[in-house]
Amino acid sequence: MSNEEKLFYSIGEVADILQLKPYVLRYWETEFKKLTPKKSFTGQRTYRVRDIQVALTIKKLLYDDKYTIAGAIQKLDELDTKRELIGFPNAAISAISEPIVSPSEQLTEQPQNPLEAVEINSPISPSASSVETPTENVKPPVDVEKVKDFKTLLEATKKLLKKYNLS
């Protein structure tokens, strides 16, 4: 796979992308609970696109906006709930990550969960104690690229398991 199609990045690759030293990323993991790269079975950190987005946002808050760590933690939580994390600059990789949606776009976006399908401007009556769910099977939209990437990842995992006789 070329770099544009990678699903996981090592700490060295992420440090190069962010122009930081790896120890800075390891320190940030202890301070920022939103930065949680998974560890492989060998103990190496594997950063996903979402982790890189979080790290880019942390770097901007600390170095560009001059936040303290405590202030950056609060601001990061706020930006994450608003889904306003800094996008990873590579378009091909951003396509496999969750789309970053501005708050105004979230209001017009179709909810994927039928329980969330309540109109924003509709008054809520006190007698409405539960939300009715539709009886039809509602399937969420499927991102074909994510499915392909997941299948590729599964195949690679199976090959590795066979190679090391772990299957």
Backbone as CSV, one residue per row, in Angstrom:
resi,resn,N_x,N_y,N_z,CA_x,CA_y,CA_z,C_x,C_y,C_z
1,MET,0.837,-1.184,0.000,0.000,0.000,0.000,0.879,1.244,0.000
2,SER,0.489,2.242,-0.732,1.206,3.500,-0.713,0.760,4.281,0.519
3,ASN,1.484,5.353,0.813,1.165,6.150,2.007,-0.244,6.701,1.986
4,GLU,-0.801,6.960,0.773,-2.134,7.538,0.710,-3.216,6.541,1.102
5,GLU,-2.904,5.251,1.129,-3.911,4.240,1.417,-3.730,3.617,2.790
6,LYS,-2.794,4.106,3.581,-2.510,3.490,4.873,-3.650,3.700,5.853
7,LEU,-3.915,2.663,6.611,-4.924,2.749,7.662,-4.281,3.065,9.013
8,PHE,-3.020,2.643,9.182,-2.332,2.815,10.450,-0.952,3.417,10.213
9,TYR,-0.514,4.218,11.171,0.780,4.880,11.091,1.562,4.600,12.365
10,SER,2.877,4.487,12.241,3.716,4.301,13.418,3.928,5.653,14.095
11,ILE,4.446,5.632,15.310,4.674,6.877,16.038,5.715,7.730,15.318
12,GLY,6.701,7.102,14.676,7.710,7.846,13.928,7.114,8.569,12.733
13,GLU,6.197,7.889,12.027,5.547,8.515,10.876,4.684,9.706,11.316
14,VAL,3.954,9.530,12.408,3.099,10.613,12.907,3.977,11.771,13.401
15,ALA,5.089,11.456,14.058,5.999,12.507,14.516,6.546,13.293,13.320
16,ASP,6.855,12.598,12.226,7.321,13.293,11.018,6.223,14.175,10.437
17,ILE,4.993,13.661,10.381,3.872,14.437,9.852,3.672,15.708,10.670
18,LEU,3.748,15.580,11.995,3.506,16.716,12.890,4.751,17.568,13.128
19,GLN,5.893,17.086,12.643,7.178,17.747,12.868,7.458,17.899,14.358
20,LEU,7.302,16.784,15.061,7.569,16.704,16.492,8.459,15.505,16.759
21,LYS,8.943,15.397,17.977,9.692,14.214,18.405,8.688,13.183,18.946
22,PRO,8.971,11.893,18.787,8.042,10.860,19.284,7.746,10.966,20.782
23,TYR,8.721,11.408,21.582,8.466,11.497,23.019,7.382,12.526,23.346
24,VAL,7.233,13.539,22.475,6.184,14.538,22.680,4.819,13.872,22.526
25,LEU,4.678,13.025,21.507,3.411,12.307,21.309,3.125,11.379,22.486
26,ARG,4.156,10.691,22.967,3.949,9.793,24.110,3.514,10.585,25.344
27,TYR,4.100,11.774,25.539,3.698,12.610,26.665,2.254,13.077,26.499
28,TRP,1.898,13.499,25.303,0.533,13.955,25.049,-0.484,12.856,25.341
29,GLU,-0.116,11.599,25.083,-1.032,10.490,25.386,-1.353,10.431,26.868
30,THR,-0.402,10.826,27.715,-0.653,10.796,29.160,-1.520,11.964,29.606
31,GLU,-1.476,13.065,28.887,-2.211,14.266,29.272,-3.579,14.375,28.602
32,PHE,-3.678,13.962,27.345,-4.904,14.122,26.570,-5.570,12.757,26.382
33,LYS,-6.690,12.556,27.028,-7.386,11.266,26.957,-7.987,11.008,25.575
34,LYS,-8.128,12.049,24.759,-8.663,11.880,23.400,-7.618,11.278,22.458
35,LEU,-6.353,11.373,22.804,-5.276,10.823,21.976,-4.962,9.428,22.486
36,THR,-5.571,8.440,21.842,-5.432,7.055,22.303,-5.121,6.124,21.140
37,PRO,-3.868,6.118,20.675,-3.537,5.165,19.614,-3.569,3.739,20.167
38,LYS,-4.022,2.818,19.341,-4.042,1.418,19.758,-2.618,0.886,19.739
39,LYS,-2.394,-0.176,20.475,-1.075,-0.813,20.452,-1.212,-2.174,19.776
40,SER,-0.222,-2.502,18.958,-0.224,-3.791,18.271,0.143,-4.883,19.276
41,PHE,0.085,-6.115,18.824,0.412,-7.210,19.748,1.884,-7.177,20.130
42,THR,2.707,-6.434,19.393,4.117,-6.274,19.757,4.335,-5.051,20.643
43,GLY,3.256,-4.312,20.940,3.353,-3.165,21.829,3.620,-1.847,21.129
44,GLN,3.695,-1.848,19.802,3.945,-0.611,19.070,2.642,0.163,18.893
45,ARG,2.750,1.472,18.977,1.576,2.322,18.795,1.185,2.353,17.325
46,THR,-0.107,2.229,17.063,-0.619,2.337,15.698,-1.648,3.460,15.679
47,TYR,-1.287,4.532,15.008,-2.147,5.711,14.929,-3.076,5.600,13.736
48,ARG,-4.345,5.860,13.956,-5.325,5.932,12.874,-5.449,7.388,12.439
49,VAL,-6.204,7.619,11.384,-6.397,8.974,10.877,-7.010,9.853,11.961
50,ARG,-7.958,9.326,12.705,-8.597,10.096,13.777,-7.568,10.519,14.826
51,ASP,-6.635,9.629,15.165,-5.595,9.975,16.138,-4.718,11.111,15.609
52,ILE,-4.426,11.077,14.314,-3.610,12.143,13.710,-4.373,13.459,13.734
53,GLN,-5.682,13.408,13.480,-6.496,14.623,13.546,-6.464,15.215,14.954
54,VAL,-6.583,14.364,15.959,-6.535,14.830,17.349,-5.167,15.442,17.646
55,ALA,-4.090,14.769,17.217,-2.735,15.270,17.475,-2.493,16.601,16.761
56,LEU,-2.981,16.732,15.535,-2.844,18.000,14.809,-3.568,19.129,15.555
57,THR,-4.749,18.828,16.074,-5.516,19.827,16.816,-4.792,20.207,18.105
58,ILE,-4.244,19.221,18.799,-3.497,19.491,20.034,-2.295,20.382,19.731
59,LYS,-1.572,20.055,18.668,-0.394,20.852,18.306,-0.791,22.298,18.020
60,LYS,-1.884,22.492,17.290,-2.341,23.851,16.974,-2.718,24.597,18.257
61,LEU,-3.442,23.922,19.143,-3.869,24.573,20.382,-2.671,24.971,21.248
62,LEU,-1.681,24.087,21.364,-0.546,24.360,22.238,0.461,25.321,21.615
63,TYR,0.819,25.089,20.352,1.897,25.866,19.744,1.415,27.140,19.044
64,ASP,0.307,27.066,18.330,-0.161,28.235,17.581,-1.055,29.140,18.434
65,ASP,-2.037,28.535,19.117,-2.997,29.320,19.898,-2.514,29.594,21.321
66,LYS,-1.376,28.992,21.713,-0.729,29.231,23.015,-1.597,28.861,24.220
67,TYR,-2.376,27.777,24.093,-3.163,27.287,25.224,-2.238,26.579,26.214
68,THR,-2.630,26.590,27.489,-1.965,25.730,28.463,-2.487,24.315,28.229
69,ILE,-1.874,23.336,28.852,-2.350,21.959,28.672,-3.770,21.821,29.205
70,ALA,-4.044,22.400,30.358,-5.395,22.323,30.927,-6.409,23.003,29.999
71,GLY,-6.052,24.159,29.474,-6.941,24.861,28.555,-7.120,24.105,27.250
72,ALA,-6.045,23.486,26.774,-6.118,22.721,25.532,-7.003,21.487,25.696
73,ILE,-6.972,20.872,26.875,-7.830,19.708,27.137,-9.297,20.124,27.043
74,GLN,-9.648,21.243,27.667,-11.033,21.729,27.614,-11.438,22.096,26.190
75,LYS,-10.561,22.807,25.497,-10.875,23.236,24.134,-10.981,22.028,23.200
76,LEU,-10.123,21.017,23.391,-10.165,19.809,22.570,-11.489,19.069,22.764
77,ASP,-11.953,18.987,24.003,-13.250,18.362,24.266,-14.362,19.122,23.555
78,GLU,-14.278,20.446,23.630,-15.285,21.288,22.979,-15.255,21.098,21.459
79,LEU,-14.063,21.116,20.873,-13.939,20.955,19.416,-14.380,19.562,18.967
80,ASP,-14.102,18.555,19.798,-14.475,17.189,19.443,-15.989,17.020,19.461
81,THR,-16.663,17.618,20.437,-18.122,17.512,20.464,-18.743,18.262,19.299
82,LYS,-18.100,19.335,18.870,-18.581,20.073,17.704,-18.089,19.445,16.397
83,ARG,-17.247,18.411,16.502,-16.648,17.735,15.340,-15.862,18.719,14.480
84,GLU,-15.057,19.541,15.134,-14.264,20.541,14.434,-12.768,20.291,14.596
85,LEU,-12.363,19.027,14.670,-10.943,18.720,14.731,-10.296,19.072,13.402
86,ILE,-9.009,19.347,13.442,-8.290,19.691,12.217,-8.229,18.460,11.331
87,GLY,-8.599,18.630,10.064,-8.577,17.516,9.113,-7.160,17.145,8.737
88,PHE,-6.946,15.865,8.534,-5.647,15.392,8.075,-5.506,15.832,6.624
89,PRO,-4.395,16.468,6.222,-4.307,17.115,4.920,-4.366,16.193,3.709
90,ASN,-4.117,14.916,3.869,-4.102,14.028,2.710,-5.533,13.630,2.356
91,ALA,-6.002,14.003,1.188,-7.398,13.784,0.787,-7.750,12.316,0.710
92,ALA,-6.850,11.482,0.245,-7.146,10.054,0.117,-7.325,9.423,1.486
93,ILE,-6.547,9.860,2.458,-6.663,9.298,3.798,-7.887,9.870,4.489
94,SER,-8.177,11.123,4.268,-9.356,11.724,4.874,-10.626,11.053,4.395
95,ALA,-10.591,10.486,3.202,-11.776,9.823,2.668,-12.120,8.576,3.470
96,ILE,-11.116,7.922,4.088,-11.430,6.726,4.860,-11.794,7.057,6.287
97,SER,-11.504,8.265,6.742,-11.864,8.625,8.104,-13.292,9.133,8.120
98,GLU,-13.802,9.323,9.323,-15.141,9.865,9.445,-15.139,11.290,8.918
99,PRO,-16.181,11.714,8.220,-16.202,13.072,7.701,-16.299,14.076,8.837
100,ILE,-15.581,15.165,8.685,-15.640,16.226,9.671,-16.738,17.173,9.233
101,VAL,-17.740,17.333,10.087,-18.928,18.094,9.731,-19.020,19.298,10.644
102,SER,-19.290,20.453,10.065,-19.443,21.650,10.883,-20.784,21.589,11.620
103,PRO,-20.933,22.345,12.708,-22.186,22.298,13.469,-23.412,22.664,12.639
104,SER,-23.277,23.608,11.695,-24.432,23.981,10.881,-24.839,22.855,9.945
105,GLU,-23.844,22.073,9.469,-24.165,20.937,8.610,-24.781,19.795,9.404
106,GLN,-24.439,19.695,10.694,-24.993,18.632,11.520,-26.504,18.777,11.662
107,LEU,-27.000,20.012,11.681,-28.431,20.232,11.850,-29.215,19.756,10.635
108,THR,-28.620,19.833,9.447,-29.322,19.419,8.236,-29.036,17.978,7.872
109,GLU,-28.119,17.344,8.577,-27.720,15.978,8.262,-28.797,15.000,8.723
110,GLN,-29.013,13.938,7.945,-29.973,12.903,8.303,-29.414,12.083,9.463
111,PRO,-30.165,11.854,10.503,-29.689,11.001,11.584,-29.651,9.550,11.135
112,GLN,-28.607,8.822,11.590,-28.496,7.423,11.227,-29.317,6.542,12.159
113,ASN,-29.564,6.985,13.337,-30.311,6.223,14.318,-31.764,6.690,14.272
114,PRO,-32.728,5.783,14.062,-34.122,6.209,13.994,-34.597,6.877,15.282
115,LEU,-33.962,6.573,16.419,-34.368,7.193,17.674,-33.999,8.670,17.708
116,GLU,-33.036,9.084,16.856,-32.626,10.479,16.820,-33.439,11.284,15.806
117,ALA,-34.409,10.676,15.175,-35.164,11.316,14.105,-36.286,12.187,14.662
118,VAL,-35.965,13.065,15.591,-36.936,13.972,16.178,-36.646,15.352,15.618
119,GLU,-37.685,16.044,15.187,-37.489,17.371,14.632,-36.959,18.309,15.706
120,ILE,-36.047,19.177,15.306,-35.418,20.081,16.266,-36.400,21.129,16.763
121,ASN,-37.226,21.683,15.882,-38.122,22.763,16.259,-39.478,22.286,16.769
122,SER,-39.716,20.994,16.828,-41.022,20.515,17.274,-41.098,20.575,18.797
123,PRO,-42.224,21.054,19.329,-42.366,21.101,20.789,-42.521,19.685,21.340
124,ILE,-41.945,19.465,22.488,-42.028,18.151,23.121,-43.122,18.218,24.172
125,SER,-44.131,17.388,23.986,-45.235,17.396,24.937,-44.880,16.539,26.138
126,PRO,-45.368,16.892,27.319,-45.060,16.108,28.509,-45.608,14.687,28.428
127,SER,-46.655,14.466,27.632,-47.242,13.133,27.563,-46.434,12.192,26.683
128,ALA,-45.514,12.739,25.884,-44.706,11.883,25.005,-43.574,11.296,25.822
129,SER,-43.813,10.099,26.381,-42.815,9.508,27.257,-41.790,8.678,26.502
130,SER,-42.134,8.209,25.310,-41.160,7.420,24.556,-41.249,7.784,23.083
131,VAL,-40.172,7.509,22.389,-40.104,7.785,20.957,-40.428,6.496,20.224
132,GLU,-41.356,6.579,19.276,-41.715,5.386,18.523,-40.665,5.111,17.465
133,THR,-40.312,3.837,17.326,-39.343,3.457,16.306,-40.100,2.879,15.123
134,PRO,-39.617,3.124,13.908,-40.301,2.579,12.742,-40.203,1.055,12.732
135,THR,-41.231,0.422,12.167,-41.246,-1.043,12.140,-40.425,-1.585,10.979
136,GLU,-40.117,-0.755,9.992,-39.308,-1.219,8.868,-37.858,-1.361,9.303
137,ASN,-37.118,-2.179,8.564,-35.685,-2.283,8.801,-35.010,-1.084,8.147
138,VAL,-34.422,-0.236,8.954,-33.727,0.936,8.448,-32.237,0.625,8.479
139,LYS,-31.605,0.656,7.306,-30.176,0.369,7.233,-29.422,1.671,7.045
140,PRO,-28.355,1.868,7.823,-27.571,3.091,7.649,-26.821,3.035,6.322
141,PRO,-26.470,4.193,5.767,-25.724,4.195,4.520,-24.353,3.544,4.718
142,VAL,-23.891,2.852,3.686,-22.630,2.129,3.772,-21.588,2.866,2.946
143,ASP,-20.436,3.138,3.555,-19.325,3.745,2.845,-18.519,2.612,2.211
144,VAL,-18.600,2.500,0.885,-17.990,1.397,0.155,-16.480,1.377,0.372
145,GLU,-15.848,2.536,0.413,-14.396,2.600,0.603,-13.997,2.049,1.976
146,LYS,-14.782,2.355,2.995,-14.478,1.840,4.329,-14.594,0.323,4.361
147,VAL,-15.595,-0.208,3.668,-15.785,-1.661,3.627,-14.604,-2.311,2.911
148,LYS,-14.176,-1.740,1.789,-13.026,-2.283,1.049,-11.770,-2.250,1.907
149,ASP,-11.541,-1.122,2.585,-10.363,-1.007,3.442,-10.415,-2.014,4.580
150,PHE,-11.599,-2.225,5.133,-11.744,-3.184,6.220,-11.461,-4.608,5.727
151,LYS,-11.961,-4.954,4.542,-11.708,-6.282,3.980,-10.220,-6.481,3.728
152,THR,-9.556,-5.453,3.206,-8.114,-5.528,2.965,-7.372,-5.741,4.274
153,LEU,-7.778,-5.025,5.308,-7.153,-5.169,6.618,-7.360,-6.575,7.177
154,LEU,-8.561,-7.125,7.014,-8.837,-8.477,7.482,-7.971,-9.510,6.758
155,GLU,-7.849,-9.358,5.435,-7.032,-10.289,4.660,-5.573,-10.230,5.089
156,ALA,-5.057,-9.026,5.306,-3.672,-8.880,5.742,-3.471,-9.498,7.125
157,THR,-4.460,-9.330,7.992,-4.374,-9.912,9.327,-4.356,-11.435,9.262
158,LYS,-5.216,-12.006,8.416,-5.241,-13.459,8.257,-3.906,-13.985,7.756
159,LYS,-3.299,-13.284,6.786,-1.998,-13.700,6.255,-0.932,-13.680,7.338
160,LEU,-0.941,-12.631,8.162,0.039,-12.545,9.239,-0.165,-13.655,10.271
161,LEU,-1.418,-13.937,10.584,-1.692,-15.006,11.545,-1.203,-16.348,11.028
162,LYS,-1.429,-16.602,9.725,-0.950,-17.856,9.136,0.572,-17.896,9.108
163,LYS,1.198,-16.750,8.760,2.651,-16.687,8.645,3.321,-17.058,9.980
164,TYR,2.758,-16.607,11.088,3.346,-16.866,12.387,2.627,-17.993,13.152
165,ASN,1.851,-18.782,12.397,1.139,-19.936,12.964,0.304,-19.575,14.199
166,LEU,-0.420,-18.487,14.113,-1.266,-18.053,15.214,-2.735,-18.286,14.951
167,SER,-3.068,-18.817,13.775,-4.490,-19.010,13.474,-4.978,-20.371,13.918
